[in-house]
Amino acid sequence: MPSVRLVRSLVASLVTVLAAAACSSSSGQPAAGPPAMPPTAVELAVAKPAPIEDATEYVATLKSLQSTAVQPQVDGQITQIQVVSGQRVARGAPLMQIDAQRQRAAVSSEEAELAAREAAVAFARQQAQRSNDLLAAGAISKQEQEQAATALQTAEANHKALQAQVQQQQVQLRYFTVAAPTAGILGDIPVRVGNVVTPQTVLTTIDQNETLEIHVDVPVERAATLRIGLPLRITSSDGSQQLAQTKVSFISPHVDDQTQSVLVKGAVRNPDGVLRPSQYVRARIVWKTSDALVVPVTAVLRINGRFFAFVAEDAGGGLVAKQRAIQVGPIVGQQYPILGGIKPGERVVTSGTQKLADGAPIQPAPAESRSPSPESR
């Protein structure tokens, strides 16, 4: 029957196909599958111990150890200002001149009177000498000789008194030239030529900036951990630059009742004059320094409040990135202290972590891709 022949023909064709497939499988050629994912080039860093500082940063103020307010010692009108604000002056350098015409006239008058007194003393001395000679010759009485000697003593006493007055007026005349009481840098000069000043008027200030003092208000909660000699680092107000380093040299025994803080001080060397009195800076007090395992901040992922990192592990002659939950401490600089989850010497992935999956194949990035070549520098 035709239908039976058709069925037999189909069965024979199927057997032939199955036989061919069996021969192909027995020849050792595997069936083609999807291509394997190529390893991702990443940067690796070794987790290793490093010194970590337990420190706290505060806003602080710099003060001048020697700041002098310059005030005149006499009343008068300013006729000349010989310096400018910010100028460095030596001790005794003239700063300003106050009108001294009346004082000069008074000194000249008393100097003229002093000359007359000197002449009177010379005449009285002659009279006393003459009276002594006459008394020896019996020409005058003892009383007349004593009167001449008394006149000489009186003239000399009057001369000395006026001489002291002249010296006093001359010293007073020097006060009309305002001189620098100490060496340093001049502050603002609020007065102008023509202003009338008194001994209560502040003409300017002189600061010595070679050594300043930093004032830090530390909350009373940390007062128990304060001690003399703690390292104290000073940075700019934005924290971008370290300006100086010193140690705690004073801890106030009292607590400020307004701020509930303890005043801490330290001497700051400022030979280049970079820092200025009353400048606000950041002060970082280092409570202690200890070694801890650290990794770069770029190696740490934060997901739903938990921290993770990819650790490079060997797998069949290659490397794979294994995701681990880790425990970290407060960030220090550009590093995280590792409290758990990573062992010393293990390598962590520091780049491309957002694109990796657990178990993904990786390979270290070539050195030239991690750092610029000397020519590009």
C-alpha positions as CSV (number, residue, x, y, z in Angstrom):
1,M,0.0,0.0,0.0
2,P,1.3,3.5,-0.8
3,S,0.8,4.8,2.8
4,V,2.9,1.9,4.2
5,R,5.7,2.7,1.8
6,L,5.6,6.4,2.9
7,V,5.8,5.6,6.6
8,R,8.8,3.2,6.0
9,S,10.6,5.9,4.0
10,L,10.1,8.5,6.8
11,V,11.3,6.0,9.5
12,A,14.4,5.3,7.4
13,S,15.2,9.0,7.0
14,L,14.8,9.5,10.8
15,V,17.2,6.6,11.5
16,T,19.7,8.1,9.1
17,V,19.6,11.5,10.9
18,L,19.9,10.0,14.3
19,A,22.9,8.0,13.2
20,A,24.6,11.0,11.8
21,A,24.0,12.9,15.0
22,A,25.5,10.0,17.0
23,C,28.5,10.0,14.8
24,S,29.0,13.7,15.2
25,S,28.8,13.4,19.0
26,S,31.2,10.5,19.1
27,S,33.8,12.5,17.1
28,G,34.5,14.7,20.2
29,Q,33.3,18.1,18.8
30,P,31.2,19.8,21.5
31,A,28.1,21.7,20.6
32,A,28.6,25.5,20.3
33,G,27.4,27.5,23.4
34,P,27.3,31.3,24.4
35,P,30.7,33.0,24.6
36,A,32.2,33.5,28.1
37,M,32.3,37.0,29.6
38,P,35.8,38.7,29.3
39,P,37.4,39.7,32.6
40,T,37.0,43.4,33.6
41,A,40.1,45.5,34.0
42,V,40.1,47.0,37.6
43,E,42.5,48.6,39.9
44,L,43.4,46.7,43.0
45,A,44.8,47.9,46.4
46,V,46.2,45.7,49.2
47,A,44.5,46.1,52.6
48,K,47.3,46.8,55.0
49,P,47.8,48.4,58.5
50,A,48.4,52.1,58.7
51,P,48.5,54.6,61.6
52,I,45.1,56.1,62.2
53,E,44.5,59.2,64.3
54,D,41.5,59.5,66.7
55,A,41.1,63.2,66.3
56,T,38.4,66.0,66.6
57,E,38.4,69.2,64.7
58,Y,37.3,72.5,66.2
59,V,37.0,76.2,65.1
60,A,39.8,78.1,66.8
61,T,41.1,81.7,67.0
62,L,44.7,82.9,66.8
63,K,45.8,85.5,69.4
64,S,48.9,87.7,69.6
65,L,51.1,87.0,72.6
66,Q,52.4,90.6,72.5
67,S,49.8,93.1,71.3
68,T,50.4,96.7,72.4
69,A,48.0,99.6,72.1
70,V,49.8,102.8,71.3
71,Q,48.4,105.9,73.1
72,P,49.8,109.4,73.4
73,Q,51.0,110.7,76.8
74,V,50.1,114.3,76.1
75,D,47.1,116.2,74.6
76,G,47.4,117.9,71.3
77,Q,46.8,118.0,67.6
78,I,48.4,115.5,65.2
79,T,50.6,117.3,62.7
80,Q,52.3,114.3,61.0
81,I,51.9,110.6,60.6
82,Q,55.1,108.9,59.6
83,V,54.0,105.3,59.2
84,V,51.3,103.2,57.5
85,S,49.2,100.3,58.6
86,G,50.9,96.9,58.3
87,Q,54.4,98.4,58.4
88,R,57.0,96.6,60.5
89,V,58.7,99.0,62.9
90,A,61.6,98.8,65.3
91,R,61.4,99.7,69.0
92,G,61.7,103.5,69.4
93,A,60.8,104.3,65.7
94,P,58.9,107.6,65.4
95,L,55.2,107.0,64.5
96,M,53.4,110.3,64.8
97,Q,54.1,114.0,65.7
98,I,51.8,116.0,67.9
99,D,51.9,119.8,67.8
100,A,54.6,120.9,70.3
101,Q,54.9,124.6,69.7
102,R,53.6,125.7,73.1
103,Q,55.8,123.1,74.8
104,R,58.9,124.3,73.0
105,A,58.1,127.9,74.0
106,A,57.8,126.7,77.6
107,V,61.1,124.9,77.5
108,S,62.8,128.0,75.9
109,S,61.4,130.3,78.6
110,E,62.6,128.1,81.5
111,E,66.0,127.6,79.8
112,A,66.3,131.4,79.8
113,E,65.3,131.6,83.4
114,L,67.8,128.9,84.2
115,A,70.6,131.0,82.6
116,A,69.6,133.9,84.9
117,R,69.6,131.6,88.0
118,E,73.1,130.4,87.0
119,A,74.3,134.1,86.9
120,A,72.7,134.7,90.3
121,V,74.6,131.6,91.7
122,A,77.8,132.9,90.3
123,F,77.3,136.3,91.9
124,A,76.3,134.8,95.2
125,R,79.4,132.6,95.1
126,Q,81.6,135.7,94.6
127,Q,79.9,137.6,97.4
128,A,80.4,134.6,99.8
129,Q,84.1,134.4,98.8
130,R,84.5,138.1,99.4
131,S,82.8,138.0,102.8
132,N,85.1,135.2,103.8
133,D,88.1,137.3,102.9
134,L,86.7,140.4,104.7
135,L,85.9,138.3,107.8
136,A,89.4,137.0,107.9
137,A,90.7,140.6,107.7
138,G,88.3,141.7,110.5
139,A,86.5,144.1,108.1
140,I,83.0,142.6,108.6
141,S,81.2,140.8,111.3
142,K,80.5,137.1,111.5
143,Q,76.8,137.8,110.9
144,E,77.5,139.5,107.6
145,Q,79.6,136.6,106.4
146,E,76.9,134.1,107.4
147,Q,74.3,136.2,105.5
148,A,76.5,135.9,102.3
149,A,76.8,132.2,102.7
150,T,73.1,131.8,103.2
151,A,72.4,133.8,100.0
152,L,74.7,131.5,98.1
153,Q,72.9,128.4,99.4
154,T,69.6,129.9,98.4
155,A,70.7,130.8,94.9
156,E,72.1,127.2,94.4
157,A,68.9,125.7,95.7
158,N,66.8,127.8,93.4
159,H,69.1,126.9,90.5
160,K,68.7,123.2,91.1
161,A,64.9,123.5,91.4
162,L,64.6,125.3,88.1
163,Q,67.1,122.9,86.5
164,A,64.8,120.0,87.5
165,Q,61.8,121.8,86.0
166,V,63.7,122.3,82.7
167,Q,64.6,118.7,82.6
168,Q,60.9,117.8,83.2
169,Q,59.8,120.1,80.4
170,Q,62.3,118.6,78.0
171,V,61.1,115.1,78.8
172,Q,57.6,116.3,78.3
173,L,58.6,117.7,74.9
174,R,59.8,114.3,73.8
175,Y,56.3,112.9,74.4
176,F,55.0,115.0,71.5
177,T,56.8,112.5,69.2
178,V,54.9,109.3,69.5
179,A,57.5,106.4,69.3
180,A,57.0,102.6,69.0
181,P,57.1,101.1,72.5
182,T,58.0,97.7,71.0
183,A,59.0,96.1,67.7
184,G,56.3,94.6,65.6
185,I,53.7,95.1,62.9
186,L,51.4,98.1,63.0
187,G,47.7,97.6,63.0
188,D,45.0,100.0,61.8
189,I,45.6,103.7,62.3
190,P,42.2,105.3,62.9
191,V,43.5,108.8,63.5
192,R,44.3,111.4,60.8
193,V,46.4,114.5,60.6
194,G,44.6,117.4,62.3
195,N,42.8,115.2,64.9
196,V,43.0,116.3,68.5
197,V,44.1,113.4,70.7
198,T,44.3,112.7,74.5
199,P,46.1,110.1,76.5
200,Q,42.9,108.0,76.2
201,T,43.1,107.9,72.4
202,V,44.3,104.7,70.8
203,L,46.5,105.7,67.9
204,T,47.3,102.2,66.6
205,T,48.4,98.8,67.8
206,I,51.7,96.9,67.4
207,D,51.6,93.1,67.2
208,Q,54.5,90.7,67.2
209,N,53.4,87.8,64.9
210,E,56.5,85.6,65.1
211,T,54.8,83.6,67.8
212,L,51.0,83.4,68.2
213,E,48.7,81.6,70.5
214,I,45.8,79.4,69.4
215,H,42.6,79.4,71.5
216,V,40.4,76.3,71.2
217,D,37.1,75.8,73.0
218,V,36.7,72.1,73.6
219,P,33.2,70.8,74.8
220,V,33.2,69.9,78.4
221,E,32.3,66.3,77.4
222,R,35.9,65.8,76.1
223,A,37.5,67.6,79.0
224,A,38.4,64.4,80.7
225,T,40.6,63.3,77.8
226,L,42.5,66.5,77.5
227,R,46.1,66.5,78.6
228,I,49.2,68.7,78.1
229,G,51.2,67.7,75.1
230,L,48.4,66.4,72.8
231,P,49.2,67.1,69.2
232,L,47.3,70.1,67.7
233,R,47.3,70.6,64.0
234,I,46.2,73.9,62.5
235,T,44.6,74.1,59.0
236,S,43.0,76.9,57.0
237,S,39.3,77.8,57.6
238,D,38.3,75.5,54.7
239,G,40.5,72.7,55.8
240,S,42.4,72.5,52.5
241,Q,45.9,73.4,53.8
242,Q,47.8,72.6,57.0
243,L,49.3,75.9,58.3
244,A,51.1,74.9,61.5
245,Q,51.5,72.2,64.1
246,T,51.9,72.5,67.9
247,K,51.0,70.9,71.1
248,V,48.5,71.7,73.9
249,S,50.4,73.8,76.4
250,F,47.5,75.1,78.6
251,I,44.1,73.6,79.7
252,S,41.8,76.0,81.6
253,P,40.8,74.7,85.1
254,H,37.4,76.4,84.6
255,V,34.4,75.8,82.3
256,D,32.9,78.7,80.4
257,D,29.4,79.0,81.8
258,Q,28.1,80.4,78.5
259,T,29.4,77.8,76.1
260,Q,30.1,74.9,78.5
261,S,33.5,74.5,77.0
262,V,37.1,74.3,78.2
263,L,39.7,76.7,76.9
264,V,42.8,75.0,75.4
265,K,45.9,77.0,74.2
266,G,49.1,76.2,72.3
267,A,52.0,78.4,71.1
268,V,52.2,78.6,67.3
269,R,55.4,79.6,65.5
270,N,54.8,82.0,62.6
271,P,58.2,83.0,61.2
272,D,56.8,83.8,57.7
273,G,53.9,85.9,59.0
274,V,51.3,83.7,57.2
275,L,49.1,83.7,60.2
276,R,47.5,86.8,61.7
277,P,46.1,87.7,65.1
278,S,42.3,87.2,65.4
279,Q,42.3,84.8,62.4
280,Y,39.8,81.9,62.5
281,V,41.4,78.5,61.7
282,R,40.6,74.9,62.2
283,A,42.3,73.1,65.0
284,R,42.5,69.3,65.0
285,I,43.3,67.8,68.4
286,V,44.7,64.3,68.1
287,W,43.6,62.2,71.1
288,K,45.5,59.1,70.2
289,T,47.2,57.3,67.2
290,S,46.9,53.5,66.6
291,D,47.5,51.1,63.8
292,A,44.5,49.8,61.9
293,L,43.7,48.0,58.6
294,V,42.7,50.5,56.0
295,V,41.4,50.5,52.4
296,P,40.8,53.4,50.0
297,V,37.4,55.0,50.2
298,T,36.8,54.2,46.5
299,A,36.8,50.5,47.5
300,V,33.8,50.8,49.8
301,L,30.2,50.6,48.6
302,R,27.3,51.6,50.8
303,I,24.0,49.9,50.2
304,N,21.0,50.3,52.4
305,G,23.1,51.5,55.3
306,R,25.6,48.6,55.1
307,F,29.1,48.6,53.7
308,F,30.5,46.2,51.1
309,A,33.7,45.7,49.1
310,F,34.8,43.5,46.3
311,V,37.8,41.3,47.2
312,A,39.9,39.7,44.4
313,E,40.0,35.9,44.8
314,D,41.8,33.2,42.8
315,A,39.5,31.0,40.6
316,G,40.9,28.5,38.1
317,G,44.0,30.5,37.3
318,G,42.2,33.8,37.1
319,L,40.7,36.3,39.5
320,V,37.1,36.9,40.4
321,A,35.5,39.7,42.4
322,K,33.7,38.4,45.5
323,Q,31.4,40.8,47.3
324,R,31.7,40.9,51.1
325,A,29.9,42.8,53.8
326,I,32.5,44.7,55.9
327,Q,32.5,46.9,59.0
328,V,34.3,50.2,58.8
329,G,35.2,53.0,61.2
330,P,34.9,56.8,60.6
331,I,36.7,57.9,57.4
332,V,40.2,59.3,57.9
333,G,41.5,61.3,55.0
334,Q,41.0,59.2,51.9
335,Q,40.9,55.8,53.8
336,Y,38.4,53.7,55.7
337,P,39.6,51.8,58.8
338,I,38.4,48.2,58.5
339,L,36.9,46.7,61.6
340,G,35.9,43.4,60.1
341,G,35.3,41.5,56.8
342,I,38.7,41.9,55.2
343,K,42.1,40.4,56.3
344,P,45.5,42.0,56.0
345,G,47.1,41.4,52.6
346,E,43.8,40.8,50.7
347,R,43.3,42.8,47.5
348,V,40.2,45.0,47.1
349,V,38.8,46.5,43.9
350,T,39.1,50.3,43.9
351,S,37.7,51.2,40.5
352,G,34.6,50.2,38.6
353,T,32.9,48.6,41.6
354,Q,29.5,49.9,40.5
355,K,29.7,47.7,37.4
356,L,30.8,44.5,39.0
357,A,28.7,41.6,40.1
358,D,29.5,39.0,42.7
359,G,31.8,36.4,41.1
360,A,32.6,38.4,38.0
361,P,36.0,37.7,36.4
362,I,38.5,40.6,36.7
363,Q,42.1,41.3,35.9
364,P,44.4,44.0,37.2
365,A,44.5,47.1,35.0
366,P,47.7,47.8,33.2
367,A,50.1,50.1,35.0
368,E,50.0,52.7,32.3
369,S,46.3,53.1,32.7
370,R,46.5,53.6,36.4
371,S,49.1,56.4,36.4
372,P,50.2,59.0,33.9
373,S,53.3,58.4,31.9
374,P,56.4,60.5,32.5
375,E,55.8,62.2,29.1
376,S,52.3,63.3,30.1
377,R,53.6,64.8,33.3
